[in-house]
């Protein structure tokens, strides 16, 4: 866990783009909110690996959102049930369920559909918020944070050793 946090701090303090970190957080959130063993999560993992997003941010976001997902499961179920129960969409759901591909994708499950719809709807908000947070951290907090006495004291412990080892200093 210390290594993951050290890598995230390394990414925050690096010259990598703030959007790259924001996209990593978004992809981790989508994968964390939706049930793990689904086809769309394989696609998200493939995107994260192909576009080389920050894996520390991706994993941290995935872990946090997986924990939050258990609390939000009733909401995901309600949204998925409302979408699947909509009378005007019944022919679409019926034709999708008759196809083997769509049965494998499992959009006919209420929690899968509800969590995917809500996480995709929340993705732009999280992207903008995390971009703003990373940008503000780099502009305002990073220099101030490094001057704190507690940070200077932490530089003497194991966490700082792991961080500097990963940073290559």
N, C-alpha and C positions, 0 to 999 in steps of 0.2 A: 504494500500500500504506500509506503514511503517512496518507493521508486516511482510509482505512478504520479504521486503528487509532485515529486521532483521534476519529472518529465513535463508535467503540465506547467509548472513554474518556468521551466526552461523555454517552453513554447511561448508563454506569455512575455518573457523577457527577450525573446529572439526577434529577428528582423522578419520573420514570416508574416504574411498578411493576416490582418484581423479577420478578413472574410473567410480565410481558410479555417481558422479556429471556429468561427461562427457556424460554418457548414458542418464541421465535425460535431459540434454540439447538436445541431438539428438532426443529423443522421442518427446519432446516438439516441436522441429523444424518440424518434420515430420507431427505431428498433426496440427501445426499452418499453414504450407504451403498448406495442402490439405483442400478441403471443409469440414466443420465440421461434418455435418450429413451424414457420410459414414460408411460403415461396417468396413473398415480397421481401422478407428479411434477408434471404440469400441475395436478392438483387441489391438491397441496401448495402450489405457487406461487400459485394462486388464493386459497387460504386465507390465505397470508402477506400478499398484497396487499389482500384485502378487510378483514381484521381489523387491518391496519396494524401488524404486528409490527415490531420494530426490524430494519430491513434490514441494518444493519451486523453485528449479531449473527448474523442469518440467513446472510449471505454468508460471514462468517468461519467459522461452524460448517460450512457446506456445503463450503468449501475444505479445511478440516482433515479432515473426515470422508471427503471424496473421496480424499484421499491415504491415509488409513487403510484405506479400502475395498479397495484393491489388495492390501494385506497380508491382509485378511480374506476375500478371494474364495474360497479353498479351504474355509473354514468355512461361508460362505454356500452354496457348492455342496453340501457334505455335508448341511446342514440341508434345503435345497430338495430334494435327491435323496431323503432319508429321508421327507419329507412326500409327495412325488409317488409314491414307491414303496410307501407304506403300502397294504396289500391292502384294508383296509376302506374306504379313500377312493377306490378305483379307479372306482366308478360315478359319483362326484361329478366327478372329473377328466375322465372320458370325456364326460359330459354338458356340462361347461363347454367342453371343446375343440370340441365339435360346434357351439357357438354362436359366431357371428362376433364378437360383442362381447367374449367372454372370450379369443378368440384375439388380438384387438387389445390387450387388457390385458396379455397375455403372462405370465400366472401359470404357464404350463406350462414356463417356463424355470427351471432349478434355481437359478441365481444370483439372478434377479429375486424368486422366491418366498422363498428362504432369507434374502436380505438384507432384504426387507420384513418378514418374520416376526420376525427378530432385532431389527431396528431398532424395530419397534412394541413388542416385549417390553422393550427397553431404554429406551424413551421415558419411562416414569414415573420410572425411576431418574435419568436425566439431568435431567429437569425438577426433581426434588427437590434433586439435588446442585447444579445451577446456581442455583436459587433460594437455597439456603443460601449458596453462594459469593458471590452478588451482595449478599445481606443482610449477610453478615459483612464484606465489603469496605466497604460503606457504613457499618457500625457502627464497625469497628475500624481498618481499614487506610487508609481515605481520608485522614483527618486526619494520621495518622502519616506516611503516604507523602508528603504535601505539605510536611512539615517537613524531609524529607531534603535534604542539600546537593546531591546529584546531581540531584534533581528541580528544585531551585531553579536549578541550572546549566542544566538542559534547557530551562527557561522562556525562556532567551535564544536558543535556536536555532530552526530552521525548523519543527520538529515542533510546538513550542509555538505558533508563529505560526499554523499551520494549525488547531490545536485551538481557539485563542481566536477565530479567524475563524469557525469553524463554530459555536462556542458563542454568538457574538454579543456578546462582551465587548470 
